[in-house]
Amino acid sequence: MTKTALITGATSGIGKATAYEFAKNGINLILCGRRQNRLEAIKRDLQNSTNVHTLCFDVKDKEETFKAIASLPEDFNHVDILINNAGNAHGLDPIHEGNIDDWDAMMDINVKGLLFVSKAIIPQMTERKSGHIINIGSSAGKEVYPKGNVYCGSKHAVLAITEGMRIDLNPFGIKVSAVNPGAVETEFSEVRFKGDKKANDVYKGFDALQAEDIAEILYFMVSRPQHVNIADLLVYPTAQASTTILKKEI
């Protein structure tokens, strides 16, 4: 039976790469994001490979999230795989200089957004006693780094929520996993530095992970036999040894 995956943050980076990887392997897709034009462009690209439905909403908006997911047509309302990928980082400031709006954005999307989408999808999984949830965390959820404070806190929360989900959903046979990438070259730094040119320097001097690397890992995880759950995965580029140690050739 063909599976259906719902992917948040599907318009760029890891989410977009995962959509293409899953489509290549015949998984039906529900692509979620805030940019309708990008969603439509990806749908046009992939609709000859698999069935695609798009939902345009912001995960931090509780009402919008539940309304969008409730609107799924019958052909797409059986979600087998949930990829909670939507997330962001804003600013890189010491805690005493942090911007409260930045803190709100990170907590609202990285933590509450993940919870809202999960709450909308999990009941159908518990009813069927099947499903797989993968939460995209970060190496920042394993190790705090200077000026990472609130972002690291949000990603530590993702890991704690993932572990709690795995325990609570265990009686229903639902797989729950976390993937925690290190340095991945996406729009991430552009967003974090709010368009500042120093975002261009983040990935210079080493071979960073690419979104496609994580997408291939995600497909490997969802394609394991029912008795196998890769619960928690930390992925670095070879040049990275920790959140702060990178071998750069400059």
Buried (B, 14 or more C-beta within 10 A) or exposed (E): EEBBBBBBBBBBBBBBBBBBBBBEEEBBBBBBBBEEEBBBEBBEBBEEBBBBBBBBBBBBBBEBBBEBBEEBEEEBBBBBBBBBBBBBBBBBBEEEEBEEEBBBBBBBBBBBBBBBBBEBBBEBBBEBEBBBBBBBBBBBBBBBBEBBBBBBBBBBBBBEBBBEBBEEBEEBEBBBBBBBBBBBBBBBBBBBBEEEEEBEEBBEEBEBBBBBBBBBBBBEBBEEEEEEBBEBBBBBBEBBEEBEEBEEEE
